[in-house]
Amino acid sequence: MKLISWNVNGLRALHRKGNLGWLFEQKADFLCLQEVKAEPDQLPDEAKTPAGFYPYFDFSKGRKGYSGVAIYAKEQPMKVAYGMGIAELDSEGRFIALFYKDFVVLNIYFPNGGGGPERLAFKLRFYDAFLVYIEKIRKSGKKVIFCGDINTAHEAIDLARPKENEENTGFLPEERAWLDEVVAAGYVDTFRHFYPTKTGAYTYWDMKTAARERNVGWRIDYFFVSNDVVPKLKSVKIHSEVLGSDHCPLEIVVSL
């Protein structure tokens, strides 16, 4: 089973650039997109109802062209959840969970902590609520796979310039501490599982400074799995060569 995650920075823009085709050529079982920036009725047919997939969308309820996530799934789920059941945290269209018999796939566009103390506090509330949510799923007996733009680099190895960013959102101690909690709770960063010491592996680059050409980036997009999935992991890949967004796609292959 192959899963791909990608912050597309606008699904309509990705389609206009001609990069949407790459996604559907990958023969993935799940395509998980973040920062879709559109409601379904604003999308071209190729993105709204792609052949061979069941499409699911969550979008911002109060601000058009903002945030949003999508999952294209080969197999229809038993249940779909849009949000965590907390109105404040669900209003920006950041959450889809697909429930199957033995496992759950969650695609999340976690908030960015920039824009002042209120947004950082919102991000941390979202983080805490999400960990509670997935722990309930795991305690119900299902395996957990979650992916998306977490908007935080976990360790110094996960960004090109850690010293310069110690006081910037995306690498603040309180943001990184939540990822420590996730790992301590028994969830595994699939990339670090395979490549524990690899450097220069990033998923996001600032477009304004041409950072991608110099590989001055951040690894802020992840696939995490509950520890009972780890023996089933086959591979992980960061598709840094794929253009179309300020983020690149990543994938895992797992034998569930």
C-alpha positions as CSV (number, residue, x, y, z in Angstrom):
1,M,0.0,0.0,0.0
2,K,1.5,3.3,-1.1
3,L,0.6,6.7,0.5
4,I,1.7,10.1,-0.8
5,S,1.4,13.4,1.1
6,W,2.0,16.8,-0.4
7,N,1.4,20.4,0.7
8,V,0.4,21.6,-2.8
9,N,0.1,25.3,-1.9
10,G,-3.1,25.6,-4.0
11,L,-4.6,22.7,-5.8
12,R,-6.0,24.9,-8.6
13,A,-2.5,26.4,-9.1
14,L,-1.0,22.9,-9.2
15,H,-3.4,22.0,-11.9
16,R,-2.7,25.1,-13.9
17,K,1.0,24.4,-13.7
18,G,0.4,20.9,-15.1
19,N,1.8,19.1,-12.0
20,L,-1.4,17.3,-11.0
21,G,-0.7,14.6,-13.4
22,W,2.4,13.5,-11.5
23,L,0.3,12.6,-8.5
24,F,-2.0,10.3,-10.4
25,E,0.9,8.6,-12.2
26,Q,2.2,7.3,-8.9
27,K,-0.4,4.5,-8.6
28,A,-0.8,5.3,-4.9
29,D,-3.6,4.0,-2.7
30,F,-3.9,7.3,-0.8
31,L,-3.1,10.8,-2.0
32,C,-3.2,13.2,0.9
33,L,-3.0,16.9,0.0
34,Q,-2.7,20.0,2.3
35,E,-3.2,23.7,1.7
36,V,-5.7,22.9,-1.1
37,K,-7.1,26.5,-0.9
38,A,-10.3,25.6,-2.6
39,E,-13.8,24.2,-2.0
40,P,-14.7,21.2,-4.2
41,D,-17.0,23.2,-6.5
42,Q,-14.1,25.5,-7.3
43,L,-11.9,22.6,-8.6
44,P,-11.5,21.3,-12.1
45,D,-13.0,17.9,-12.7
46,E,-9.6,16.2,-12.7
47,A,-9.1,17.3,-9.1
48,K,-12.7,17.1,-7.9
49,T,-13.6,13.6,-9.2
50,P,-10.4,11.9,-10.4
51,A,-11.0,8.5,-12.0
52,G,-10.4,5.5,-9.8
53,F,-10.5,7.4,-6.5
54,Y,-13.0,8.3,-3.8
55,P,-12.4,12.1,-3.1
56,Y,-12.8,13.7,0.3
57,F,-12.3,17.4,1.1
58,D,-12.2,19.6,4.2
59,F,-12.1,23.4,3.6
60,S,-12.1,26.6,5.6
61,K,-15.6,27.5,6.8
62,G,-15.0,31.3,7.1
63,R,-12.2,32.2,4.7
64,K,-12.2,31.2,1.0
65,G,-9.0,30.3,-0.6
66,Y,-7.4,29.4,2.7
67,S,-6.1,26.2,4.2
68,G,-8.0,23.0,3.2
69,V,-7.1,19.3,2.9
70,A,-8.0,16.5,0.5
71,I,-7.6,12.8,0.4
72,Y,-8.1,10.7,-2.8
73,A,-8.5,7.0,-1.7
74,K,-8.6,3.9,-3.8
75,E,-10.8,2.1,-1.3
76,Q,-13.9,3.5,0.2
77,P,-13.6,3.9,4.0
78,M,-16.1,2.7,6.6
79,K,-16.3,6.2,8.1
80,V,-15.0,9.7,7.4
81,A,-14.3,12.4,10.0
82,Y,-13.9,16.0,9.1
83,G,-12.4,17.6,12.2
84,M,-11.9,16.5,15.8
85,G,-15.3,17.6,17.1
86,I,-13.9,20.9,18.5
87,A,-15.5,23.9,16.7
88,E,-12.7,26.3,17.2
89,L,-10.1,23.9,15.8
90,D,-12.2,22.5,13.0
91,S,-13.3,25.7,11.4
92,E,-10.2,26.2,9.1
93,G,-10.5,22.9,7.2
94,R,-7.4,21.1,8.4
95,F,-8.4,17.6,9.1
96,I,-9.7,14.4,7.4
97,A,-9.6,10.9,8.9
98,L,-10.6,7.8,6.9
99,F,-11.5,4.8,9.0
100,Y,-11.0,1.3,7.8
101,K,-11.4,-2.1,9.5
102,D,-7.9,-2.3,11.0
103,F,-6.4,1.2,10.5
104,V,-7.1,4.9,10.2
105,V,-5.4,7.3,7.7
106,L,-5.4,10.9,8.9
107,N,-4.3,13.8,6.7
108,I,-3.7,17.1,8.6
109,Y,-2.6,20.6,7.7
110,F,-1.4,21.7,11.1
111,P,-1.5,25.4,11.8
112,N,1.5,27.7,11.4
113,G,2.5,29.5,14.6
114,G,3.3,32.7,12.9
115,G,1.3,35.9,13.1
116,G,1.6,36.6,16.8
117,P,1.0,34.8,20.2
118,E,-2.6,34.0,19.5
119,R,-1.8,31.9,16.5
120,L,1.0,30.1,18.3
121,A,-1.4,29.3,21.1
122,F,-4.0,28.1,18.5
123,K,-1.3,25.8,17.0
124,L,-0.4,24.3,20.4
125,R,-4.1,23.7,21.2
126,F,-4.5,22.0,17.9
127,Y,-1.4,19.9,18.6
128,D,-2.6,18.8,22.0
129,A,-6.2,18.0,20.8
130,F,-4.8,16.0,17.9
131,L,-2.6,13.8,20.1
132,V,-5.7,13.1,22.4
133,Y,-7.7,12.2,19.2
134,I,-5.2,9.7,17.8
135,E,-4.6,8.1,21.2
136,K,-8.4,7.3,21.4
137,I,-8.2,5.7,17.9
138,R,-5.2,3.6,18.9
139,K,-6.8,2.5,22.2
140,S,-9.8,1.4,20.2
141,G,-7.5,-1.2,18.6
142,K,-6.8,0.4,15.2
143,K,-3.5,1.2,13.7
144,V,-2.7,4.8,13.0
145,I,-1.1,6.5,10.0
146,F,-1.0,10.3,10.0
147,C,0.6,12.6,7.6
148,G,0.8,16.2,6.6
149,D,2.4,19.5,7.0
150,I,3.2,19.6,10.7
151,N,4.8,23.1,10.4
152,T,7.6,22.2,12.8
153,A,11.1,20.8,12.3
154,H,11.7,18.3,15.1
155,E,15.4,18.3,15.5
156,A,18.4,20.5,14.4
157,I,19.1,17.9,11.7
158,D,15.7,18.7,10.2
159,L,16.5,22.2,8.9
160,A,19.5,23.8,7.3
161,R,20.0,26.7,9.7
162,P,18.9,25.6,13.2
163,K,20.8,28.2,15.1
164,E,19.4,31.1,13.2
165,N,15.8,29.8,13.7
166,E,15.8,29.0,17.5
167,E,13.5,31.9,18.2
168,N,11.3,31.5,15.1
169,T,8.0,29.6,14.8
170,G,8.5,26.2,13.3
171,F,11.5,25.5,15.5
172,L,10.4,26.9,18.9
173,P,11.1,24.7,22.0
174,E,7.4,24.4,22.8
175,E,6.6,23.3,19.2
176,R,9.4,20.7,19.1
177,A,8.4,19.5,22.6
178,W,5.0,18.4,21.2
179,L,6.8,16.2,18.6
180,D,8.8,14.7,21.5
181,E,5.4,13.9,23.1
182,V,4.2,12.2,19.9
183,V,7.4,10.0,19.8
184,A,7.2,9.2,23.5
185,A,3.6,8.1,23.0
186,G,4.7,5.5,20.6
187,Y,4.4,7.1,17.2
188,V,7.3,6.8,14.7
189,D,8.7,9.3,12.3
190,T,8.9,7.0,9.3
191,F,11.7,9.0,7.6
192,R,13.9,8.9,10.6
193,H,13.1,5.2,11.1
194,F,14.9,4.5,7.8
195,Y,17.4,7.4,7.8
196,P,18.2,8.3,11.4
197,T,21.2,10.5,10.7
198,K,20.6,11.7,7.1
199,T,21.2,15.4,6.6
200,G,20.1,17.8,3.9
201,A,16.7,16.0,3.6
202,Y,14.0,18.7,3.5
203,T,10.4,19.0,2.3
204,Y,9.9,22.8,2.3
205,W,12.0,25.7,0.9
206,D,11.2,29.5,1.0
207,M,10.4,30.5,-2.6
208,K,11.2,34.3,-2.0
209,T,14.9,33.6,-1.4
210,A,15.4,30.8,-4.0
211,A,16.2,28.5,-1.1
212,R,15.4,25.4,-3.0
213,E,18.2,25.9,-5.5
214,R,20.6,26.1,-2.5
215,N,18.8,23.4,-0.5
216,V,18.3,25.7,2.5
217,G,15.2,24.0,3.7
218,W,13.1,22.5,6.4
219,R,11.7,19.0,7.0
220,I,8.3,19.9,8.3
221,D,6.1,17.4,6.4
222,Y,5.9,13.9,7.9
223,F,4.4,10.5,7.9
224,F,4.0,9.1,11.4
225,V,2.7,5.7,12.3
226,S,1.8,3.9,15.5
227,N,4.5,1.5,16.6
228,D,2.5,-1.5,15.6
229,V,2.8,-0.4,11.9
230,V,6.6,-0.2,12.0
231,P,7.2,-3.9,11.2
232,K,5.0,-3.4,8.1
233,L,6.9,-0.4,6.7
234,K,8.7,-1.1,3.4
235,S,10.1,2.2,2.3
236,V,9.9,6.0,2.6
237,K,10.9,8.6,0.1
238,I,11.1,12.4,-0.2
239,H,10.4,13.5,-3.8
240,S,12.6,16.6,-3.7
241,E,12.8,16.6,-7.4
242,V,9.1,17.2,-7.9
243,L,8.2,20.8,-8.4
244,G,4.9,22.7,-8.3
245,S,4.8,23.9,-4.7
246,D,7.1,25.3,-2.1
247,H,6.8,21.9,-0.5
248,C,7.6,18.5,-2.2
249,P,5.7,15.2,-1.9
250,L,6.7,12.4,0.4
251,E,5.6,8.8,0.3
252,I,5.6,5.6,2.3
253,V,5.0,2.0,1.3
254,V,3.5,-0.2,4.0
255,S,2.1,-3.8,3.8
256,L,-1.2,-3.4,5.7
